[in-house]
Amino acid sequence: MQNLFVLAETGGTNTNAMLAAFFPFVLMFVVLYMLMIRPQRKKEQERKKMIDEVKKGDKIVTIGGIYATVVSTKDEDLIIKIDPAKEVCVKLTRSGVHRVIASDQKTDGSKP
């Protein structure tokens, strides 16, 4: 009750009360940023770097789960070889790359 009288006497503007009411929202935004937004941005930057570094001869997995080898690269397109025995090649955009496989891993899905 005393707070109502104080607000009425001061004309309804109490900066300390306004800051105290606003502080939890600022704190929630900071926590949200640190737990969700920042890690997501970092993950996106790592993915963009990986996609930009794809070069001829890299073994990749597409978003569709196809294992392939990069034959040639252009600006935003890759030519990938899916079946080396039959020379089956496909054109793919860089954004279709899910991951680049390390050269010491097998591409047939079996464990080394």
C-alpha positions as CSV (number, residue, x, y, z in Angstrom):
1,M,0.0,0.0,0.0
2,Q,2.8,2.4,0.8
3,N,4.2,2.0,-2.8
4,L,0.9,3.1,-4.2
5,F,1.0,6.3,-2.1
6,V,4.6,6.9,-3.0
7,L,3.8,6.6,-6.7
8,A,0.8,8.8,-6.3
9,E,2.8,11.5,-4.5
10,T,5.7,11.4,-7.1
11,G,3.4,11.6,-10.1
12,G,3.6,7.9,-11.0
13,T,7.3,8.0,-12.1
14,N,9.6,6.1,-9.9
15,T,12.7,5.2,-11.9
16,N,14.0,2.6,-9.4
17,A,10.7,0.7,-9.6
18,M,10.7,0.8,-13.4
19,L,14.3,-0.5,-13.5
20,A,13.5,-3.2,-11.0
21,A,10.6,-4.3,-13.1
22,F,12.6,-4.2,-16.4
23,F,15.7,-6.1,-15.0
24,P,14.2,-9.7,-15.2
25,F,13.4,-9.2,-18.9
26,V,17.0,-8.1,-19.6
27,L,18.3,-11.0,-17.6
28,M,16.1,-13.5,-19.5
29,F,17.3,-12.1,-22.8
30,V,20.9,-12.4,-21.8
31,V,20.4,-16.0,-20.7
32,L,18.5,-16.8,-23.9
33,Y,21.3,-15.4,-26.0
34,M,24.0,-17.3,-24.2
35,L,22.2,-20.6,-24.2
36,M,20.6,-20.6,-27.6
37,I,21.4,-17.9,-30.1
38,R,25.2,-17.8,-29.6
39,P,25.8,-21.5,-30.0
40,Q,23.6,-21.7,-33.1
41,R,25.5,-18.8,-34.8
42,K,28.8,-20.6,-34.0
43,K,27.4,-23.8,-35.5
44,E,26.2,-22.0,-38.7
45,Q,29.6,-20.3,-39.1
46,E,31.4,-23.7,-38.8
47,R,29.1,-25.2,-41.4
48,K,29.6,-22.3,-43.8
49,K,33.4,-22.6,-43.4
50,M,33.2,-26.4,-44.1
51,I,31.0,-25.9,-47.2
52,D,33.3,-23.1,-48.6
53,E,36.4,-25.4,-48.1
54,V,35.0,-28.3,-50.2
55,K,37.5,-29.0,-53.0
56,K,38.1,-31.5,-55.7
57,G,38.8,-35.0,-54.4
58,D,36.9,-34.6,-51.1
59,K,34.6,-37.4,-50.0
60,I,31.3,-36.0,-48.9
61,V,27.8,-37.0,-47.7
62,T,24.9,-35.1,-49.1
63,I,21.9,-34.0,-47.1
64,G,20.0,-37.0,-48.8
65,G,22.6,-39.4,-47.4
66,I,24.4,-40.1,-50.6
67,Y,28.2,-40.8,-50.3
68,A,30.1,-39.3,-53.2
69,T,33.4,-37.8,-54.3
70,V,33.8,-34.3,-55.6
71,V,34.9,-34.2,-59.2
72,S,34.9,-30.4,-59.8
73,T,33.8,-27.2,-58.1
74,K,32.4,-24.0,-59.3
75,D,31.0,-21.0,-57.5
76,E,27.9,-22.6,-55.9
77,D,27.9,-25.9,-57.7
78,L,29.7,-29.2,-57.3
79,I,30.0,-32.1,-59.7
80,I,30.0,-35.2,-57.6
81,K,30.7,-38.8,-58.6
82,I,28.3,-41.3,-57.0
83,D,29.3,-44.6,-58.7
84,P,33.0,-44.7,-59.8
85,A,32.5,-48.0,-61.7
86,K,29.8,-46.6,-64.0
87,E,31.0,-43.0,-64.0
88,V,27.7,-41.6,-62.6
89,C,28.1,-37.9,-61.9
90,V,25.6,-35.4,-60.5
91,K,25.5,-31.7,-60.2
92,L,24.8,-30.5,-56.6
93,T,24.7,-27.1,-54.9
94,R,27.1,-26.5,-52.1
95,S,24.3,-26.2,-49.6
96,G,23.4,-29.8,-50.3
97,V,26.6,-31.0,-48.6
98,H,25.9,-32.5,-45.1
99,R,29.4,-33.2,-44.1
100,V,32.9,-33.8,-45.4
101,I,34.3,-37.3,-44.6
102,A,37.9,-37.5,-43.3
103,S,40.1,-39.3,-45.8
104,D,40.9,-42.2,-43.4
105,Q,37.2,-43.1,-43.1
106,K,35.5,-45.6,-45.5
107,T,32.6,-44.4,-47.6
108,D,30.7,-47.7,-47.7
109,G,29.2,-47.0,-44.3
110,S,31.1,-49.8,-42.5
111,K,33.3,-49.1,-39.6
112,P,37.1,-49.0,-40.0
